[in-house]
Amino acid sequence: MALPLSKPSLGLNACVGLCVAAGCLHTTWKLIYAQLRRRRMKKIMEDVPWARYDGRDGFAGFLGDLKKNKRRLNDWLHEVSLDLPVSKMFGLKIDFRQTWLLIRDPAGVKHILKDSFATYTKVDSSSSPLVPILRRFVGDGIFLLRHGVGAPDGGSAWQRQRKLASLIFTKANFQSNMGEVFEEKAQRLCALLAEPAREGRLVDMQKLFFSFTMDSIMQIFFGEAANTLGGEGCVYSDAFDAAHRSMMEYVRPSTAALILLSYLPWPLGGFDGLAAKLHGALSPDYRSFNRAVRTLDRESMRLVKKCLADPALSERKDLLALFAQAADKDFTPKYLKDMVLQSVLAGRDTTAC
């Protein structure tokens, strides 16, 4: 014979049932809102031609084609939008955030990046699974700070970093320390290529370009000598490369799963919710990413603190020292670290590739 439930048990069951019902309502509302936004976006772009990608009518949209081309992303984007000044792509059918507008027309690029720059802004952590992960990688610098009317602070934090960077990246600084370092490292690279050139041997130029730029950046940005071109190890360089590689290896195949998990109710849902954290914890690539980022953070803070404690700070020409001298007194070591780390991300791959 079953015993009647006690009053505390009835109260607990009612509380659990209420939480489940609230969670279901929250998820339902998220899905309805997403469909309304997606429908509105499709209506706005009704006359925009489709990009030529596979899976246009499938549930995953362009995600399947993107996954197949993850090693040649730029080539793929070029191919699907060739001869189309503006084209559109849609991802998961349930998600309005999976809407891409590809712009090749120079007038359109100028409109976004110059004429109406303040009208457009970057996505936030609720709009892309990459943003929380990228913030874990490079911190809160100019790459992730939102600008223009879409920013919560109206773009003041972005403007402050932009103004500070403009004081550093000047013609005089490029012609002095930066030019000297690049010339020295370029001569070292030419010397390494001399023997293979004489013997007619194949050389992995991409690997050498990455080493060339990282050796240059370590000296230009931090005043630290590095010789990865010569085969020597560099903790900062190794950690940066490992973090970048693991981040992309994790994000690309996990995008669809992270989007679906984001529709779960709080505190499970969202790109930074418990479900996304569990998904990352179960991924070897994300665990590798976290290990590399911890090393990178430790090395970055060591370099920043060493710079700030240097009695000859005013005589140094490296980027970190220039930032430290130009920054406000209330800027923390972490703030300086984030600014320089995002400069590394901006300068290293764009130069090497």
C-alpha positions in Angstrom: 0.0 0.0 0.0 1.4 3.4 -1.0 2.0 5.9 1.7 0.7 9.4 1.2 3.3 12.0 0.4 4.2 14.3 3.2 3.6 18.1 3.0 7.3 18.9 2.5 7.5 16.3 -0.4 4.4 17.9 -2.0 6.0 21.3 -1.7 9.2 20.1 -3.3 7.4 18.5 -6.1 5.3 21.6 -6.7 8.5 23.7 -6.8 10.2 21.4 -9.2 7.2 21.3 -11.4 7.0 25.1 -11.4 10.6 25.4 -12.4 10.2 22.9 -15.2 7.1 24.7 -16.5 8.9 28.1 -16.3 11.9 26.6 -18.2 9.6 25.3 -20.9 7.9 28.6 -21.3 11.3 30.4 -21.4 12.5 28.1 -24.2 9.2 28.4 -26.1 9.4 32.1 -26.0 13.0 32.0 -27.2 12.0 29.9 -30.2 9.0 32.0 -31.1 11.1 35.2 -30.8 13.8 33.7 -33.0 11.3 32.7 -35.7 9.8 36.2 -35.7 13.2 37.8 -36.0 14.2 35.3 -38.8 11.0 36.0 -40.7 11.6 39.7 -40.5 15.2 39.4 -41.7 14.2 37.2 -44.6 11.6 39.9 -45.5 14.1 42.7 -45.3 16.5 40.8 -47.6 13.9 39.4 -49.9 15.4 41.1 -53.0 19.0 40.2 -52.1 20.4 37.3 -54.2 21.3 34.1 -52.6 25.0 33.0 -52.3 25.7 29.8 -54.1 26.2 27.4 -51.2 25.1 23.8 -50.6 22.3 23.1 -48.2 20.2 26.2 -48.8 17.0 24.4 -48.2 18.2 22.1 -45.4 17.7 22.5 -41.7 21.3 23.5 -41.0 21.5 25.9 -44.0 25.1 26.9 -44.8 26.6 25.2 -41.7 27.2 21.9 -43.5 29.0 23.6 -46.4 31.0 25.7 -44.0 32.1 22.6 -42.0 33.3 20.9 -45.3 35.3 24.0 -46.2 36.6 24.9 -42.7 40.2 24.6 -44.0 39.6 27.0 -46.9 37.0 29.4 -45.4 38.1 32.5 -47.4 38.3 30.6 -50.7 34.8 29.2 -50.0 33.3 32.6 -49.2 34.9 34.0 -52.4 33.4 31.1 -54.5 29.9 31.3 -53.2 29.7 35.1 -53.6 31.6 35.4 -56.9 30.1 38.1 -59.3 27.5 39.0 -56.6 28.0 42.5 -55.2 25.8 41.6 -52.2 24.5 38.1 -51.3 22.8 36.4 -48.4 23.2 33.1 -46.5 21.1 31.5 -43.8 22.1 28.9 -41.3 20.0 26.9 -38.9 16.3 27.4 -39.7 15.3 28.0 -36.1 18.0 30.7 -35.5 17.8 34.3 -36.7 21.4 34.9 -35.6 22.6 32.6 -38.4 22.1 35.3 -41.1 25.0 36.4 -43.1 25.2 39.2 -45.6 28.3 39.0 -47.9 29.3 42.3 -49.3 31.9 42.5 -52.2 30.8 45.9 -53.6 33.4 48.5 -52.6 30.7 51.1 -52.1 28.9 48.8 -49.6 32.2 48.1 -47.7 32.8 51.9 -47.6 29.3 52.5 -46.3 29.8 50.1 -43.4 33.4 50.8 -42.5 33.4 54.6 -43.0 30.3 56.5 -44.1 27.9 54.9 -41.5 30.4 53.3 -39.2 28.5 54.4 -36.0 25.3 52.7 -37.3 26.9 49.2 -37.3 28.5 47.4 -34.4 29.9 44.0 -33.4 27.8 41.1 -32.2 27.7 40.6 -28.4 28.0 37.4 -26.4 24.3 36.5 -26.8 24.6 36.6 -30.6 27.5 34.4 -31.4 29.1 31.3 -29.8 32.5 32.6 -30.8 32.3 35.8 -28.7 32.6 34.3 -25.1 35.4 32.0 -26.3 37.3 34.9 -28.0 36.9 37.0 -24.9 38.4 34.2 -22.9 41.3 34.2 -25.4 42.1 37.9 -25.8 40.1 39.7 -23.1 38.1 42.9 -23.4 40.0 44.9 -26.0 39.1 46.8 -29.1 38.3 43.7 -31.1 35.3 42.9 -28.8 34.3 46.3 -27.5 31.2 47.5 -29.3 31.1 50.9 -30.9 28.5 53.2 -32.2 24.8 53.4 -31.3 24.6 49.7 -30.7 27.1 49.8 -27.8 25.7 50.0 -24.2 28.1 52.9 -23.4 27.6 54.6 -26.8 31.1 53.4 -27.8 33.1 55.4 -25.3 35.3 52.4 -24.2 36.0 51.6 -27.9 36.8 55.2 -28.6 39.2 55.4 -25.7 41.2 52.4 -26.9 41.0 53.6 -30.5 42.4 57.0 -29.5 45.2 55.4 -27.4 46.1 53.1 -30.2 46.3 56.0 -32.7 49.0 57.6 -30.4 51.1 54.4 -30.6 50.8 53.4 -34.3 52.4 56.4 -35.8 54.8 56.9 -38.7 57.6 57.8 -36.3 57.2 54.6 -34.3 57.1 52.5 -37.4 60.2 54.2 -38.9 62.2 53.7 -35.7 61.9 50.5 -33.6 59.4 48.7 -35.8 61.2 49.2 -39.0 64.6 48.2 -37.5 63.2 45.0 -36.0 61.4 43.9 -39.2 64.6 44.5 -41.2 66.7 42.5 -38.8 64.3 39.6 -38.8 63.9 39.7 -42.6 67.7 39.4 -43.0 67.6 36.4 -40.7 64.8 34.8 -42.8 66.7 35.4 -46.0 69.8 33.8 -44.5 67.7 30.7 -43.6 66.4 30.5 -47.2 69.7 30.8 -48.8 70.8 27.1 -48.5 67.4 25.6 -49.6 67.4 28.0 -52.5 70.9 26.8 -53.6 69.9 23.2 -53.3 66.4 23.6 -54.8 64.7 22.2 -51.7 61.0 22.8 -50.9 60.4 25.1 -48.0 57.2 25.6 -45.9 57.0 29.3 -46.3 53.9 29.7 -44.2 55.6 28.2 -41.2 58.6 30.5 -41.7 56.3 33.5 -42.1 54.5 32.7 -38.8 57.9 32.4 -37.1 59.2 35.6 -38.7 56.1 37.6 -37.5 56.1 36.1 -34.0 59.8 36.8 -33.5 59.2 40.4 -34.7 56.1 40.9 -32.6 57.8 39.6 -29.4 60.5 42.3 -29.8 58.3 45.1 -31.1 55.4 44.5 -28.7 57.2 43.3 -25.6 60.9 44.1 -25.9 61.6 40.4 -25.6 64.0 38.5 -27.8 62.7 35.4 -29.6 64.2 33.1 -32.2 61.6 30.7 -33.3 63.0 31.1 -36.8 66.1 29.4 -35.5 64.1 26.6 -33.9 64.2 27.9 -30.3 61.1 27.6 -28.2 59.0 30.5 -27.0 56.4 30.0 -24.3 54.3 32.9 -25.4 54.4 32.0 -29.1 53.6 28.3 -28.4 50.7 29.2 -26.1 49.3 31.8 -28.6 49.4 29.3 -31.5 47.9 26.5 -29.4 45.1 28.7 -28.1 44.2 30.0 -31.6 44.3 26.5 -33.2 42.3 24.8 -30.5 39.7 27.6 -30.5 39.0 27.2 -34.2 39.1 23.4 -34.0 36.4 23.6 -31.2 34.2 26.3 -32.5 33.8 25.3 -36.2 32.2 21.8 -35.6 30.4 22.9 -32.4 28.5 25.9 -33.7 25.3 24.1 -34.4 25.3 22.3 -31.0 26.1 25.5 -29.1 23.3 27.3 -30.9 20.7 24.7 -30.0 22.0 24.6 -26.4 21.5 28.4 -26.2 17.8 27.9 -26.4 17.7 26.1 -23.1 16.3 28.1 -20.2 18.5 30.0 -17.7 20.9 29.0 -16.2 21.5 26.2 -18.8 21.0 28.3 -21.9 23.0 31.0 -23.6 26.4 30.8 -25.2 28.0 31.2 -21.8 25.4 29.1 -19.9 26.0 25.9 -17.9 25.1 23.6 -20.9 27.7 25.4 -23.1 30.3 25.1 -20.3 29.6 21.4 -20.0 29.9 21.0 -23.8 33.3 22.7 -23.6 34.5 20.6 -20.6 33.7 17.4 -22.6 35.7 18.6 -25.6 39.5 17.8 -25.9 39.9 20.8 -28.1 38.3 23.1 -25.6 40.4 21.7 -22.8 43.5 22.3 -24.9 42.3 25.8 -25.5 41.9 26.5 -21.8 45.4 25.1 -21.0 46.9 27.3 -23.6 45.0 30.4 -22.5 46.1 29.9 -18.9 49.7 29.8 -20.0 49.2 32.8 -22.3 47.6 34.8 -19.5 50.4 34.0 -17.1 53.1 35.0 -19.6 51.2 38.1 -20.6 50.9 39.3 -17.0 54.6 38.5 -16.4 55.5 40.7 -19.3 53.2 43.5 -18.3 54.4 43.6 -14.7 58.0 43.4 -15.8 57.4 46.4 -18.1 55.6 48.5 -15.4 58.4 47.8 -12.9 61.2 48.7 -15.3 63.0 51.8 -14.1 64.0 52.5 -17.7 60.4 52.4 -18.9 60.5 55.9 -20.4 63.4 54.9 -22.6 61.8 51.7 -24.0 60.4 51.7 -27.6 58.4 48.5 -27.5 54.6 48.7 -27.9 53.8 47.6 -24.4 56.0 50.3 -22.9 54.4 52.9 -25.2 50.9 51.8 -24.1 52.0 51.9 -20.5 53.3 55.4 -20.9 50.3 56.7 -22.8 47.6 55.0 -20.7 45.7 56.6 -17.8 47.1 55.9 -14.4 43.9 54.0 -13.5 44.5 51.4 -16.2 45.1 48.0 -14.6 47.8 45.5 -15.8 44.9 43.3 -17.2 43.7 46.3 -19.2 47.1 46.7 -20.7 47.5 43.0 -21.3 44.2 42.8 -23.2 45.1 45.8 -25.4 48.5 44.4 -26.4 47.1 40.8 -26.8 44.5 42.0 -29.3 47.2 43.9 -31.1 49.1 40.6 -31.4 46.0 38.9 -32.8 45.5 41.7 -35.3 49.1 42.0 -36.4 50.5 38.5 -36.4 48.1 36.5 -38.7 47.4 39.4 -41.1 51.1 39.9 -41.6 52.0 36.2 -41.8 49.1 35.2 -44.2 
